[in-house]
Amino acid sequence: MTTIYNSIRLAFAGCCLLAVPAMGRPSMHMELPDWSKTAVNDVDLGHGVHMLESFGGNIGVLAGDGGVLLVDAEWPQLHDKVEKAVANISKLPIRYIVNTHWHWDHVGGDGNFARAGALILSSGQTREHIVDTQKKSHGASGSPYANDPAAIPVVTVSDRIEFHLAGQTVEIIHVPPAHTDGDLIVRFVEADVIQTGDTFFHGFYPDIDQPHGGTIDGMIRLYDTLYAMCGPATKIIPGHGPVANREDVREYQGMLKEVRRRVANAMAAGKSEEAVIASHLLDDLDVKWGGNLIKQPYLVGIVYEDLMTQQSREHPAH
């Protein structure tokens, strides 16, 4: 796992370029890999649960007598490699795909899996974002969010549902807005594994899709819920990064609280977004958290704009 993680960690997510338009904050640039040389790594978490890690979002795998359940579906360019990795776990067909949220590096493979017989589940908000983005897309077949009816989720989760597969109880839980307004987390109860989607990035700054309902306060609040769901041996499949535990979640929450505090204090002092970004507010945090696609200027801009939006709602102009 470490080799793959280190080789791809500087460019992990198609979501950021496609889902979050830059406002005052700097834009990002992501170089796609040579797909022919991009590996898909299988991490066996025990009790029949696996994590597949590659260039995009992590995939959870559970195989039972009736077929295979995947949580998220990676980039479509990795579809064949994902299928091969799943086939090494189970020769049974992939029957279910759960989308944790709508970003391309997590749902890009949906259409291919659906055409092979998989049923796609998501939150209602995620389905709506996929439908809306397909309508706005003018891309050719195979490009992100090109018109593809097969890639649209069929079942939506408004609160929570349970699967019973391979001797596991699989809880699919719609959480309050955090990374987006339609986040699902998945709990493999007997295996003591939780998959978070992009509500939790392990080891580096997060993206927060503010235009689609994401909020730093929602991220911070969710970590209390997530921590309470975990025991000391719980394994966490993050949206990106290596397998984590509950103490990693608490540490991450502390980092985001500090980011929010610093940005809020700078705003209270009357500084503009551009001035806060230019102030190198997070240089000390960069040492641990800044080594990936999301850099300090972008995160500071996200948080600034999020807090400004909150202020506007609380104190609308008369």
C-alpha positions in Angstrom: 0.0 0.0 0.0 2.8 2.5 0.9 4.4 2.4 -2.5 1.2 3.1 -4.4 0.2 5.8 -1.8 3.4 7.7 -2.2 3.5 7.4 -6.0 0.0 8.9 -6.5 -0.4 11.2 -3.5 0.4 14.4 -5.3 -2.6 14.1 -7.6 -5.5 12.1 -6.1 -8.8 13.5 -7.1 -10.6 14.4 -10.3 -13.3 15.9 -8.1 -11.5 19.1 -7.3 -11.1 20.3 -10.9 -14.6 19.3 -11.8 -16.7 20.1 -8.8 -15.3 23.3 -7.1 -14.9 26.4 -9.3 -12.3 28.8 -7.9 -13.6 32.1 -6.7 -11.1 34.3 -4.8 -8.9 31.3 -4.1 -6.1 30.0 -6.4 -7.0 27.3 -8.9 -5.4 23.9 -8.9 -3.6 21.9 -11.6 -3.7 18.1 -11.7 -1.7 15.9 -14.1 -3.3 12.6 -15.0 -1.1 9.6 -14.7 -0.1 7.1 -17.4 -3.1 4.8 -16.8 -1.2 1.8 -18.2 1.3 2.1 -15.4 -1.2 2.9 -12.6 -1.6 0.0 -10.2 -4.6 -0.9 -8.2 -3.5 -2.2 -4.8 -5.6 -4.6 -2.6 -5.5 -4.2 1.1 -7.2 -7.0 3.0 -8.9 -5.6 6.1 -10.2 -9.0 7.3 -13.7 -10.5 7.6 -14.1 -10.4 3.8 -13.7 -6.6 3.5 -11.0 -5.2 1.2 -9.8 -1.7 0.2 -8.6 -1.0 -3.3 -6.3 1.9 -3.5 -5.2 3.6 -6.7 -5.1 7.1 -8.3 -8.6 8.1 -7.4 -10.9 7.5 -4.4 -10.5 4.4 -2.4 -12.9 1.5 -3.1 -14.4 -0.8 -0.5 -15.1 -4.4 -1.5 -17.3 -7.0 0.2 -18.0 -10.3 -1.6 -20.7 -12.7 -0.6 -22.5 -15.8 -2.1 -24.9 -13.5 -4.0 -22.2 -11.3 -5.5 -19.9 -8.4 -4.8 -20.7 -4.9 -3.3 -18.3 -2.0 -4.1 -18.3 1.3 -2.3 -17.2 3.8 -5.0 -16.0 3.1 -8.5 -12.8 5.0 -9.3 -11.8 6.6 -12.6 -13.2 4.8 -15.7 -9.7 4.5 -17.1 -9.0 2.0 -14.2 -12.2 0.0 -14.7 -10.4 -3.1 -16.1 -7.8 -3.1 -13.4 -10.5 -2.7 -10.7 -12.4 -5.6 -12.2 -9.3 -7.7 -12.2 -8.5 -6.8 -8.5 -12.1 -7.7 -7.5 -11.9 -11.0 -9.5 -8.9 -11.9 -7.3 -11.1 -11.5 -4.3 -14.2 -13.2 -5.8 -15.2 -14.7 -9.1 -18.8 -13.6 -8.5 -20.3 -10.6 -10.4 -20.3 -7.1 -9.0 -24.0 -6.6 -8.0 -24.0 -3.3 -6.1 -22.2 0.0 -6.2 -22.6 2.5 -3.4 -21.5 6.1 -4.3 -20.3 8.0 -1.2 -20.7 11.3 -3.2 -20.8 12.6 -6.7 -17.2 13.4 -7.7 -15.8 11.8 -10.8 -12.8 10.0 -9.1 -15.5 8.1 -7.1 -18.3 7.6 -9.6 -16.4 7.5 -13.0 -16.7 3.8 -13.3 -20.5 3.6 -12.5 -21.7 3.4 -16.1 -19.4 0.4 -17.0 -20.4 -1.5 -13.8 -24.1 -0.7 -14.4 -24.0 -2.0 -17.9 -22.6 -5.3 -16.6 -25.5 -5.6 -14.2 -24.6 -3.6 -11.0 -27.3 -1.6 -9.1 -26.1 1.9 -8.2 -27.1 3.5 -4.9 -26.4 7.0 -3.7 -28.0 9.8 -1.7 -30.7 11.8 -3.5 -28.4 14.9 -3.6 -25.6 12.8 -5.3 -28.0 11.6 -7.9 -29.2 15.1 -8.5 -25.6 16.4 -8.9 -24.8 13.6 -11.4 -28.0 14.2 -13.4 -27.4 18.0 -13.5 -23.8 17.7 -14.5 -24.6 15.3 -17.2 -27.2 17.8 -18.6 -24.6 20.5 -18.7 -21.8 18.4 -20.1 -21.0 18.6 -23.8 -18.2 16.0 -23.6 -17.9 13.0 -25.8 -18.7 9.5 -24.6 -16.1 8.5 -22.0 -15.4 12.1 -20.8 -16.3 13.1 -17.3 -20.1 13.3 -16.8 -20.9 12.8 -20.4 -24.5 11.9 -21.0 -24.8 8.3 -19.8 -28.1 7.0 -18.4 -26.5 3.9 -17.0 -24.3 6.0 -14.8 -27.2 7.6 -12.9 -27.9 6.0 -9.5 -31.1 3.9 -9.4 -31.7 3.7 -5.6 -31.4 6.7 -3.3 -30.8 6.7 0.5 -32.5 9.4 2.4 -31.5 8.3 5.9 -30.0 4.8 6.2 -30.4 1.3 4.8 -28.8 -2.0 5.6 -27.4 -4.7 3.4 -26.9 -8.3 4.6 -24.2 -9.9 2.6 -21.4 -12.4 3.3 -22.4 -12.6 6.9 -21.9 -8.9 7.3 -24.4 -6.2 8.2 -23.6 -3.2 5.9 -25.0 0.1 7.1 -25.3 2.8 4.5 -25.7 6.1 6.4 -26.6 9.5 4.9 -24.8 12.1 7.1 -25.4 15.9 7.4 -23.6 18.1 4.9 -19.8 17.8 5.2 -17.7 17.3 2.1 -20.9 17.7 0.0 -24.6 17.9 0.8 -25.0 14.3 -0.2 -22.4 12.3 1.7 -22.8 8.6 2.6 -20.6 6.7 4.9 -20.6 2.9 5.0 -20.2 0.7 8.1 -19.2 -3.0 7.8 -20.5 -3.8 11.3 -19.0 -7.3 12.0 -15.7 -6.5 10.3 -15.4 -3.3 12.3 -14.6 -1.2 9.2 -16.0 2.2 8.3 -15.7 3.8 4.9 -16.0 7.6 4.9 -15.7 8.8 1.3 -14.2 12.3 1.1 -15.6 13.4 4.4 -12.2 12.3 5.7 -8.9 12.5 3.9 -6.1 10.7 5.8 -2.8 12.6 6.0 -3.4 15.8 4.1 -5.7 18.8 3.7 -9.2 18.1 2.4 -11.2 19.5 -0.4 -14.6 20.9 0.6 -17.2 21.2 -2.2 -18.8 24.3 -0.9 -20.8 25.0 -4.1 -22.5 21.6 -3.6 -23.3 22.0 0.1 -19.9 21.2 1.7 -18.9 23.1 4.8 -15.9 23.0 7.2 -18.2 23.1 10.2 -20.0 20.1 8.9 -16.7 18.3 8.4 -15.6 19.1 12.0 -19.0 18.0 13.5 -19.0 14.8 11.6 -15.7 13.7 13.2 -17.4 13.6 16.6 -20.0 11.2 15.1 -17.4 9.2 13.3 -15.2 8.9 16.4 -18.2 7.7 18.5 -18.9 5.0 15.9 -15.3 3.6 16.2 -13.8 1.3 18.7 -10.1 1.0 19.4 -9.6 -1.6 16.7 -11.9 0.0 14.0 -10.3 0.3 10.6 -11.3 3.4 8.6 -11.2 3.5 4.8 -10.8 7.2 4.0 -11.7 8.8 0.7 -8.0 9.2 0.0 -4.9 8.0 1.8 -4.0 4.8 3.8 -6.2 2.9 6.3 -6.8 5.0 9.4 -8.1 4.6 13.0 -10.2 6.7 15.3 -7.2 8.6 16.7 -6.3 9.7 13.2 -9.9 11.1 12.9 -9.5 13.1 16.2 -6.1 14.5 15.1 -7.6 15.5 11.7 -10.5 17.2 13.5 -8.1 19.2 15.6 -6.2 20.3 12.5 -9.4 21.5 10.8 -10.5 23.3 14.0 -7.2 25.2 14.0 -7.5 26.1 10.3 -11.0 27.4 10.9 -9.9 29.4 14.0 -7.1 31.1 12.2 -9.1 32.0 9.2 -12.0 33.3 11.4 -9.6 35.4 13.4 -8.1 36.9 10.3 -11.6 37.7 9.0 -12.6 39.3 12.3 -9.5 41.5 12.0 -10.9 42.8 8.7 -8.5 41.1 6.3 -9.7 40.3 2.7 -9.6 36.8 1.3 -6.5 37.7 -0.8 -4.7 39.2 2.2 -5.4 36.1 4.3 -4.2 33.8 1.6 -1.1 35.9 1.2 -0.3 35.8 4.9 0.9 32.2 4.9 -1.4 31.5 7.8 -0.9 27.7 7.8 2.9 27.4 7.2 3.5 25.3 10.3 0.6 23.0 9.5 1.9 22.5 5.9 4.8 20.4 7.3 2.4 17.6 8.1 -0.7 18.3 6.0 0.4 20.2 2.9 2.0 17.5 0.8 -0.8 16.7 -1.6 -3.0 18.3 -4.2 -4.9 20.6 -1.8 -2.4 23.4 -0.9 -2.7 26.0 1.8 -3.9 28.9 -0.4 -6.8 26.8 -1.8 -7.9 25.5 1.6 -7.7 29.0 3.2 -9.8 30.3 0.3 -12.4 27.5 0.7 -12.7 28.2 4.5 -12.8 32.0 4.0 -15.6 31.8 1.4 -17.5 29.2 3.5 -17.4 31.4 6.6 -18.4 34.5 4.6 -21.4 32.6 3.3 -22.3 31.7 6.8 -22.1 35.3 7.9 -24.3 36.4 5.0 -27.0 33.9 6.0 -26.8 35.0 9.7 -26.7 38.7 8.9 -28.5 39.3 5.6 -28.3 42.8 4.2 -31.4 44.9 4.7 
